[in-house]
Amino acid sequence: MTGQTPGARIAVVVIDDSAFMRRAIQKMLEADPAIRVVGTAASGEEGIAMTERLRPDVVTMDVEMPGMSGVEAARAIVERRGPPVIMVSALTREGAQTTLRALEAGAVDFIPKPDSALIDIVNVQRELIGKVLHFGVRRASQRAMRTPRAAPAPRMAAAVRTAPFACVAIGTSTGGPVALSRILTRLPAAFPLPIVVVQHMPPGFTRPLAERLDAASAISVVEGADAMPLEPGTAIVAPAGAELRVRRAGGAVRVALSPGSGESLHVPSVDAMAASVAETYGAGALGVILTGMGHDGVDGLRVLKERGGYVLGQDEASSVVYGMPRAAASAGLVDRVVALDAVAPALCELAGAETEG
């Protein structure tokens, strides 16, 4: 089989040095009748050759492999304009760091490796199938040369703001690590507002993400901890597995962490974070909704808008997945639509700061 025609099953190549994992991933994927694994490879080199020969719609790639690493193999496939690559990562600090490098190299997303006793296999299978279906359908559409949907026309808020902003609330999911690196690294050290970030990730990934962003940024980037104060020029990344809200206590605003309530598919959720920023800062809340699958953020941004806040939304052309920004824009919650590289300048403009670099 060479690739896919519209209406056919999505073709996948699975690359992993473990025969057990190749079989496990193939079984998980082929539980969905819309997906067919057309080939499996035991090394990065073999996987690159197989991808060029079979022309699949999606590739799954083990992060850690002997010889050519998953990062190197993913980069080679991306550079050759190959199919979307989804990384399969171990839930370790080293696995998280390597996965972040793979995303920077062009991989579109990742899932936790399904052989860990620490994860829910059913949820991982659902997540993997959902991502393969999404990226596979998009790849098939590109093959058919369908005209992509145009991004919504940029809109400015009708009312002129008179109150200054006091806090930035950023929500993102698929494509978010790279998007955040292209925003936070362009903010000046003297950025005058605190920033709160929700990035959908499994436990163990948000701290390495924060550390990686911190090392590359003039502002401080940290993983959130309970009772941590919000400070200008500091971005707080919500830790995976906990809801992050902000609460005013005395003269300070602090992080309040809590277990997920079960009401949201994602923990942390953009909805919970954005709503709490709105309730705490009112019209001083500045929301940013970035690339991501689904509609998390719509309910929280609605509260933010009701309290007089302002929302920037990433445009379709620069989004890895135009799901969360589209949902917010469709609900009438986005005041200005901007390309990814325009987000940092827009934040500096609204906060009255100079753009870094």
Residue pairs with C-beta under 8 A, 6 or more apart in sequence:
1 11
1 36
1 38
1 54
2 54
2 55
3 11
3 54
3 55
3 56
3 57
3 143
4 10
4 11
4 56
4 57
4 136
4 139
4 140
4 143
5 140
5 143
5 144
6 140
6 141
6 144
8 140
9 33
9 34
9 35
9 36
10 34
10 35
10 36
10 57
10 58
10 132
10 133
10 136
10 137
10 140
11 36
11 38
11 54
11 55
11 56
11 57
11 58
11 136
12 29
12 35
12 36
12 37
12 38
12 56
12 57
12 58
12 59
12 60
12 132
12 136
13 37
13 38
13 39
13 40
13 41
13 47
13 50
13 51
13 54
13 56
13 58
13 59
13 60
13 83
14 22
14 25
14 26
14 29
14 37
14 39
14 40
14 41
14 59
14 60
15 40
15 41
15 42
15 43
15 44
15 46
15 47
15 50
15 59
15 60
15 61
15 62
15 65
15 70
15 73
16 22
16 25
16 40
16 41
16 42
16 60
16 61
16 62
16 65
16 88
17 42
17 43
17 62
17 65
17 66
18 62
19 42
20 115
21 62
21 88
21 113
21 114
21 115
22 40
22 42
24 114
24 115
25 37
25 60
25 88
25 114
25 128
26 37
26 40
28 114
28 124
28 125
28 128
28 129
29 35
29 37
29 60
29 128
29 129
29 132
30 36
30 37
31 125
31 129
32 129
32 133
34 133
35 129
35 132
35 133
35 136
38 54
38 56
39 50
39 54
39 56
41 47
41 49
41 50
43 65
43 66
43 67
43 68
44 61
44 65
44 67
44 68
44 69
44 70
44 72
44 73
44 76
45 67
45 68
45 73
47 59
47 61
47 73
47 77
48 73
48 76
48 77
48 80
51 59
51 77
51 82
51 83
52 80
52 82
55 83
56 83
57 83
57 84
57 135
57 136
57 139
57 140
58 83
58 84
58 85
58 86
58 132
58 135
58 136
58 139
59 77
59 82
59 83
59 84
59 85
59 86
60 85
60 86
60 87
60 88
60 128
60 132
61 70
61 73
61 74
61 85
61 86
61 87
61 88
61 102
61 107
62 70
62 87
62 88
62 113
63 69
63 70
63 71
63 87
63 88
63 89
63 90
63 95
63 98
63 99
63 102
63 110
64 70
64 90
64 94
64 95
64 98
65 73
69 98
70 87
70 98
70 102
71 98
71 101
71 102
71 105
74 85
74 87
74 102
74 105
74 106
74 107
75 102
75 105
75 106
77 83
77 85
78 85
78 105
78 106
78 107
79 106
83 135
83 139
84 108
84 109
84 135
84 136
84 138
84 139
85 102
85 106
85 107
85 108
86 107
86 108
86 109
86 110
86 111
86 128
86 131
86 132
86 135
87 99
87 102
87 103
87 107
87 109
87 110
87 111
88 110
88 111
88 112
88 113
88 114
89 95
89 96
89 98
89 99
89 110
89 111
89 112
89 113
90 112
90 113
90 116
91 112
91 113
91 116
91 118
91 119
91 202
91 203
91 204
92 204
93 204
93 208
95 113
96 204
96 205
96 208
96 209
97 208
97 212
99 110
99 205
100 177
100 205
100 208
100 209
100 212
102 110
103 109
103 110
103 177
103 178
104 177
104 178
104 181
108 135
108 174
108 175
108 320
109 131
109 135
109 174
109 175
109 320
111 124
111 127
111 128
111 131
112 119
112 124
112 202
114 121
114 124
114 125
114 128
118 203
119 202
130 293
131 174
131 293
134 293
134 321
141 148
148 316
149 316
149 322
150 316
151 315
151 316
151 317
151 322
151 337
152 315
152 316
152 329
152 334
152 337
153 337
154 315
154 336
154 337
154 338
155 334
155 335
155 336
155 337
156 335
156 336
157 310
157 335
157 336
161 283
161 310
163 283
163 284
163 308
164 284
164 352
165 193
165 284
165 285
165 286
165 310
165 350
165 351
166 193
166 281
166 284
166 285
167 193
167 194
167 195
167 196
167 230
167 246
167 253
167 277
167 280
167 281
167 284
167 285
167 286
168 193
168 194
168 195
168 196
168 286
168 287
168 288
168 347
168 351
169 195
169 196
169 273
169 274
169 277
169 278
169 285
169 286
169 287
169 288
169 300
169 304
170 180
170 183
170 195
170 196
170 197
170 198
170 235
170 287
170 288
170 290
171 197
171 198
171 270
171 273
171 274
171 287
171 288
171 289
171 290
171 292
171 296
171 297
171 300
171 324
172 179
172 180
172 197
172 198
172 199
172 200
172 270
172 289
172 290
172 291
172 292
172 324
173 199
173 200
173 266
173 291
173 292
173 293
173 294
173 296
173 321
173 323
173 324
174 200
174 291
174 292
174 293
174 320
174 321
174 323
175 290
175 291
175 292
175 319
175 320
175 321
176 199
176 200
176 290
176 291
176 292
177 199
177 209
178 320
179 290
179 291
179 314
179 320
179 340
179 343
180 197
180 199
180 209
180 213
180 290
181 212
181 213
181 216
182 340
182 341
182 343
182 344
183 288
183 340
183 343
183 344
183 347
184 195
184 213
184 216
184 217
184 219
184 221
184 235
184 344
185 213
185 216
185 217
185 218
185 356
185 357
186 344
186 345
186 355
186 356
186 357
187 217
187 218
187 219
187 344
187 347
187 348
187 353
187 355
187 356
188 218
188 219
188 348
188 353
188 354
188 355
188 356
189 218
189 219
189 233
189 356
190 233
190 353
190 354
191 219
191 232
191 233
191 347
191 348
191 351
191 353
192 232
192 233
192 351
192 352
192 353
193 232
193 286
193 351
194 230
194 231
194 232
194 233
194 234
194 235
194 236
194 253
195 219
195 234
195 235
195 236
196 224
196 230
196 235
196 236
196 238
196 244
196 246
196 273
196 277
197 235
197 236
197 237
197 238
198 238
198 244
198 268
198 269
198 270
198 273
199 206
199 209
199 237
199 238
200 266
200 268
200 292
200 296
201 209
201 240
202 240
203 239
203 240
203 241
204 240
205 240
206 223
206 237
206 238
206 239
206 240
207 223
207 239
209 237
210 221
210 222
210 223
210 237
211 221
211 223
213 221
213 235
213 237
214 220
214 221
214 222
217 235
218 356
219 233
219 234
219 235
220 233
220 234
220 235
221 234
221 235
221 237
222 228
222 234
222 235
222 236
222 237
223 236
223 237
223 239
224 236
224 237
224 238
224 239
224 244
224 255
224 257
225 239
225 255
225 257
226 255
226 256
226 257
227 254
227 255
227 256
228 236
228 254
228 255
229 252
229 253
229 254
229 255
230 236
230 246
230 252
230 253
230 254
230 255
236 244
236 255
238 244
238 268
238 273
239 257
239 268
240 267
240 268
241 260
241 267
241 268
242 257
242 258
242 259
242 260
242 267
242 268
243 257
243 258
243 259
243 260
243 261
243 264
243 267
243 268
243 269
243 272
243 273
244 255
244 256
244 257
244 268
244 272
244 273
244 276
245 255
245 256
245 257
245 258
245 272
245 273
245 275
245 276
246 253
246 254
246 255
246 256
246 273
246 276
246 277
246 280
247 253
247 254
247 256
247 276
247 280
248 254
248 280
253 280
253 281
256 276
259 267
260 267
260 268
260 269
264 271
264 272
264 296
265 294
265 296
266 294
266 296
269 296
269 300
270 289
270 296
270 297
270 300
270 301
270 324
271 296
271 297
271 298
271 299
271 300
272 300
273 300
274 285
274 287
274 297
274 300
274 301
274 303
274 304
275 299
275 300
275 303
275 304
277 285
277 287
277 304
277 309
278 285
278 300
278 303
278 304
278 306
278 307
278 309
279 303
279 307
281 307
281 309
282 307
282 308
282 309
283 307
283 308
283 309
284 309
285 304
285 307
285 309
285 310
286 309
286 310
286 311
286 312
286 347
286 350
286 351
287 297
287 300
287 301
287 304
287 309
287 310
287 311
287 312
288 311
288 312
288 313
288 314
288 343
288 347
289 297
289 301
289 311
289 312
289 313
289 314
289 324
289 325
289 328
289 334
290 314
290 319
290 324
290 325
290 340
290 343
291 314
291 318
291 319
291 320
291 321
291 322
291 323
291 324
291 325
291 340
292 321
292 323
292 324
292 325
293 321
293 323
293 324
294 323
294 324
294 327
295 323
295 324
295 327
295 328
296 324
297 324
297 327
297 328
298 327
298 328
298 331
298 333
301 311
301 328
301 331
301 333
302 331
302 333
304 311
304 333
305 311
305 333
310 335
310 336
310 350
311 328
311 333
311 334
311 335
311 336
312 334
312 335
312 336
312 337
312 338
312 343
312 346
312 347
313 325
313 328
313 329
313 333
313 334
313 336
313 337
313 338
314 322
314 325
314 337
314 338
314 339
314 340
314 343
315 322
315 325
315 337
315 338
315 339
315 340
316 322
316 325
316 326
317 339
318 339
318 340
318 341
319 325
319 340
325 334
325 337
328 334
329 337
336 346
338 346
344 355
344 356
345 355
347 353
348 354
348 355
